[in-house]
């Protein structure tokens, strides 16, 4: 409904949600700020790139009637510090999880901790998508968290010995079961 209304009216998705009372302007602005911060922080982990930041509104050639501008205030110093922290952590995380196609499963210790892990909202989103067969990419797709936050939670669970990579024999068997259940998309990584 929202997407249809957005197409016909040209209004932003968030404006429609606010008008229908599902969220407040403050909630939308907070989510936009988080999304923009995540995108900017991601720039700092790219290899072989150059970029520049300019203060003020975007150049006219980047804007138009079909691309409305939303203004968001950011703490630039805090954002830069967060970006540098994430860059350092990403290098450590990627040593442990080099591929988003890695299928993860719970260890015996992890199975006993699942309910306790659900007390933190961010961790609960990741835990809800760790079914013993999902890849890191599938877990990421199933949450509303940034890639960094998902990888960070998975990294922590791996370090605590609560998760492990699905062993090859189990991976093959899982893929065969999923194919037999007519789930070829889920069987693809195996």
C-alpha positions as CSV (number, residue, x, y, z in Angstrom):
1,X,0.0,0.0,0.0
2,X,2.7,2.4,1.0
3,X,4.8,1.8,-2.2
4,X,1.7,2.2,-4.3
5,X,0.8,5.5,-2.6
6,X,4.4,6.6,-2.9
7,X,4.3,6.1,-6.6
8,X,1.0,7.8,-7.2
9,X,1.5,10.8,-4.9
10,X,5.3,11.3,-5.0
11,X,5.4,11.5,-1.2
12,X,8.3,9.9,0.7
13,X,7.7,6.6,2.3
14,X,8.4,8.1,5.8
15,X,5.9,10.9,5.2
16,X,3.2,8.3,4.5
17,X,4.1,6.3,7.6
18,X,3.9,9.4,9.7
19,X,0.6,10.5,8.2
20,X,-0.9,7.1,9.0
21,X,0.4,7.3,12.6
22,X,2.7,4.3,12.4
23,X,5.8,6.3,13.4
24,X,6.7,9.8,14.5
25,X,8.8,12.4,12.6
26,X,11.5,12.0,15.3
27,X,11.6,8.2,14.8
28,X,12.0,8.7,11.0
29,X,14.7,11.3,11.5
30,X,16.6,9.0,13.9
31,X,16.4,6.1,11.5
32,X,17.6,8.3,8.6
33,X,20.5,9.6,10.7
34,X,21.5,6.0,11.6
35,X,21.3,4.9,8.0
36,X,23.4,7.8,6.8
37,X,26.0,7.3,9.5
38,X,26.2,3.6,8.6
39,X,26.7,4.5,4.9
40,X,29.4,7.1,5.7
41,X,31.2,4.7,8.1
42,X,31.2,2.0,5.3
43,X,33.1,4.4,3.1
44,X,36.0,4.2,5.5
45,X,36.5,0.5,5.0
46,X,36.5,0.6,1.2
47,X,39.9,-0.2,-0.4
48,X,41.4,1.9,-3.1
49,X,38.9,4.8,-3.0
50,X,39.0,8.5,-2.6
51,X,36.2,10.6,-1.5
52,X,35.5,14.1,-0.3
53,X,32.9,15.6,2.0
54,X,31.4,19.0,1.4
55,X,29.4,21.0,3.9
56,X,26.1,22.3,2.8
57,X,23.4,21.2,0.3
58,X,24.2,18.9,-2.6
59,X,24.9,20.4,-6.0
60,X,21.9,21.1,-8.2
61,X,22.8,18.3,-10.7
62,X,22.3,15.7,-7.9
63,X,18.9,16.9,-6.9
64,X,15.6,17.2,-8.7
65,X,11.9,16.9,-8.2
66,X,12.1,13.1,-8.2
67,X,14.9,13.1,-5.6
68,X,13.7,15.2,-2.7
69,X,16.3,16.3,-0.1
70,X,16.1,15.4,3.5
71,X,18.2,17.4,5.9
72,X,19.8,15.5,8.8
73,X,22.2,16.9,11.4
74,X,25.2,14.8,12.2
75,X,28.0,15.1,14.8
76,X,30.9,15.1,12.3
77,X,33.7,14.5,14.9
78,X,31.8,11.7,16.5
79,X,31.0,10.2,13.1
80,X,34.6,10.2,12.1
81,X,35.7,8.6,15.3
82,X,33.0,5.9,14.9
83,X,34.1,5.3,11.3
84,X,37.7,4.8,12.3
85,X,36.7,2.5,15.2
86,X,34.6,0.4,12.7
87,X,37.4,0.3,10.2
88,X,39.8,-1.2,12.8
89,X,37.1,-3.7,14.0
90,X,36.2,-4.7,10.4
91,X,39.7,-5.8,9.7
92,X,39.6,-8.1,12.7
93,X,36.0,-9.4,12.0
94,X,36.9,-10.1,8.3
95,X,39.8,-12.4,9.4
96,X,37.2,-14.5,11.3
97,X,34.3,-14.2,8.7
98,X,36.0,-13.6,5.3
99,X,32.9,-14.7,3.3
100,X,29.2,-13.8,3.7
101,X,28.4,-17.2,2.2
102,X,29.6,-19.1,5.3
103,X,26.8,-21.2,6.9
104,X,26.7,-21.1,10.6
105,X,25.3,-23.4,13.2
106,X,25.0,-23.3,17.0
107,X,27.4,-25.2,19.1
108,X,26.1,-27.2,22.1
109,X,27.0,-24.4,24.4
110,X,25.3,-21.9,22.0
111,X,22.0,-23.9,22.0
112,X,21.9,-23.5,25.7
113,X,22.4,-19.8,25.5
114,X,19.8,-18.8,22.8
115,X,17.1,-17.6,25.2
116,X,19.6,-15.6,27.3
117,X,20.9,-13.9,24.1
118,X,17.5,-12.7,23.1
119,X,17.5,-10.1,25.9
120,X,19.4,-7.6,23.8
121,X,17.3,-6.2,20.8
122,X,20.2,-6.2,18.3
123,X,21.4,-9.7,19.3
124,X,17.9,-11.0,19.3
125,X,17.4,-10.0,15.6
126,X,20.6,-11.9,14.7
127,X,19.7,-14.9,16.9
128,X,16.2,-15.1,15.3
129,X,17.9,-15.6,11.9
130,X,20.5,-18.2,13.0
131,X,18.6,-21.4,12.3
132,X,21.7,-23.6,11.9
133,X,21.6,-23.4,8.1
134,X,21.5,-19.7,7.3
135,X,24.6,-18.1,5.8
136,X,25.9,-14.7,7.2
137,X,24.3,-13.1,4.1
138,X,20.9,-14.7,4.9
139,X,21.1,-13.5,8.5
140,X,21.9,-10.0,7.4
141,X,19.0,-10.0,5.0
142,X,16.7,-11.0,7.8
143,X,17.5,-8.1,10.1
144,X,17.0,-4.4,10.1
145,X,20.6,-3.9,11.4
146,X,23.6,-2.6,9.5
147,X,26.1,-5.0,8.1
148,X,28.6,-4.0,10.7
149,X,26.2,-4.7,13.6
150,X,25.3,-8.1,12.2
151,X,28.9,-9.1,11.6
152,X,29.9,-7.8,15.0
153,X,27.3,-9.9,16.8
154,X,28.2,-13.0,14.8
155,X,31.9,-12.4,15.4
156,X,31.2,-12.1,19.2
157,X,29.2,-15.4,19.1
158,X,31.9,-17.1,17.2
159,X,34.6,-15.9,19.7
160,X,32.5,-17.1,22.7
161,X,32.2,-20.5,21.1
162,X,28.4,-20.3,20.7
163,X,28.5,-20.5,16.9
164,X,30.7,-22.4,14.4
165,X,30.9,-22.8,10.7
166,X,28.6,-25.6,9.5
167,X,31.0,-28.6,8.9
168,X,31.2,-29.7,5.2
169,X,29.4,-33.0,5.7
170,X,26.5,-31.3,7.5
171,X,26.5,-28.6,4.9
172,X,26.1,-31.1,2.1
173,X,23.4,-33.0,3.9
174,X,21.6,-29.7,4.6
175,X,21.7,-28.7,1.0
176,X,20.3,-32.0,-0.1
177,X,17.4,-31.7,2.5
178,X,16.6,-28.2,1.3
179,X,16.5,-29.3,-2.3
180,X,14.3,-32.2,-1.4
181,X,12.0,-29.7,0.4
182,X,11.8,-27.6,-2.8
183,X,13.9,-24.8,-1.4
184,X,16.6,-24.3,-4.0
185,X,17.4,-20.7,-3.0
186,X,18.2,-21.8,0.5
187,X,20.1,-24.8,-0.7
188,X,22.3,-22.7,-3.0
189,X,25.1,-21.9,-0.5
190,X,25.5,-25.6,0.4
